[in-house]
Amino acid sequence: MRGADRAAIMLTMFRTGRLKDVEPKACLAEVLARIANLPATRLHELLPWEWKLLRQADKPAGQQAA
């Protein structure tokens, strides 16, 4: 049952990312790379919509989507 729960969480994350126009694979790769070193108080930064805002803020002004 635990495997099914984990699969449901992953699929939900991918689907939410797509709904928020976030590349799920890129988001997941960064989440996995950052989650171990991120304090619990900042875990919200790894949510798909927050992740997208952070990526847009990192781009030069001329490359940001309208």
C-alpha positions as CSV (number, residue, x, y, z in Angstrom):
1,M,0.0,0.0,0.0
2,R,2.9,2.4,0.7
3,G,4.0,2.1,-2.9
4,A,0.6,3.1,-4.1
5,D,0.5,6.1,-1.8
6,R,3.9,7.2,-3.1
7,A,2.9,6.8,-6.7
8,A,-0.3,8.8,-6.1
9,I,1.8,11.6,-4.5
10,M,4.2,11.6,-7.5
11,L,1.4,11.6,-10.1
12,T,-0.3,14.4,-8.2
13,M,2.9,16.5,-8.3
14,F,3.4,15.9,-12.0
15,R,-0.2,16.8,-12.8
16,T,-0.2,19.9,-10.6
17,G,3.0,21.0,-12.3
18,R,1.5,20.6,-15.8
19,L,-1.6,22.6,-14.7
20,K,0.7,25.4,-13.5
21,D,2.8,25.3,-16.7
22,V,5.8,23.8,-15.0
23,E,8.1,21.2,-16.6
24,P,7.6,18.3,-14.2
25,K,10.9,16.6,-14.8
26,A,13.0,19.7,-14.3
27,C,11.0,20.6,-11.2
28,L,11.4,17.1,-9.7
29,A,15.1,17.1,-10.4
30,E,15.6,20.3,-8.6
31,V,13.3,19.2,-5.7
32,L,15.3,16.1,-5.2
33,A,18.6,18.0,-5.4
34,R,17.5,20.7,-2.9
35,I,15.1,19.0,-0.4
36,A,17.8,17.4,1.8
37,N,19.5,20.7,2.5
38,L,16.4,22.9,2.7
39,P,15.0,23.8,6.1
40,A,11.4,22.7,6.8
41,T,10.4,26.4,7.0
42,R,11.4,26.8,3.3
43,L,9.9,23.6,1.8
44,H,7.1,25.7,0.3
45,E,9.7,27.0,-2.2
46,L,9.6,23.5,-3.8
47,L,5.9,23.6,-4.6
48,P,5.4,23.8,-8.4
49,W,3.9,27.3,-8.5
50,E,6.7,28.7,-6.2
51,W,9.3,26.8,-8.1
52,K,8.1,28.5,-11.4
53,L,8.2,32.0,-9.8
54,L,11.8,31.4,-8.6
55,R,12.9,30.2,-12.1
56,Q,11.3,33.3,-13.7
57,A,13.0,35.6,-11.2
58,D,16.4,34.0,-12.1
59,K,16.0,34.8,-15.8
60,P,17.3,38.1,-17.2
61,A,14.5,40.7,-17.7
62,G,14.4,40.2,-21.5
63,Q,13.7,36.4,-21.2
64,Q,10.8,36.5,-18.8
65,A,7.5,35.4,-20.1
66,A,4.7,37.9,-20.2
